[in-house]
Amino acid sequence: MKNIGLDVKLLKIGLQYAQLRATGGNFLQLFSSQDNVKLEVDPSNYQNLTYLHAMVLDPQAPKVHLKSVNLDEVLEYDEIKEKFTNSINTNGNAGSIDVLQNQGLTNLDLLCAVVPFTIADATCDISYHRSHMAENIEAFGLKGADNVAAFILNELNEYHTKNLAAYKLEEPFVTNLNELKVTLGFECIVRGYEGRGTDNVYVNSDRLLTKIDAIRH
């Protein structure tokens, strides 16, 4: 098992929670107790999810923050039990709303494409990337899936071999459905490439990545 940071744990369980709620799955399994879970929120609010944030600034009280049009929900997390302990929805019981789509994709679809890909970067899971890229992807000044995959392999292989993380993902993932884009902040901790930046990641109707614009700060 890779060394998985708290940020990655939160992103994984947060996305899983949203997916289960959007599809009517058993999301209660992700809670240590069902007493503080909001059951009345309509699944459409999770299909329209525009914001996913792993909140790790206070490691004693980690949280996942979710937002959509009618939803503003904070999920409190117990790292020892690896489950949520509480759900706080500041907008109350969000009812049914129209599910927004572009080229057959929802906001949640964008997150489902980009979040796992970015987690694979962070954890140096070098087996993941190639099959989730469009053949004509543009990234890191390169064009074509084989070239981009080779670049990622070269950059991450040492940290993969040493079982080390390459990135911290402590900033929000924010969707733009009109542009089929997810924007996220990152901190690179690879030796010689340290620093913060922002990725703009574009997805096509097949849920494959077509472009990554990385901006260093």
Summary of the structure (lengths in Angstrom):
residues: 217
radius of gyration: 17.2
end to end distance: 31.6
largest distance: 50.6
contacts: 684
relative contact order: 0.16
helix: 29%
strand: 31%
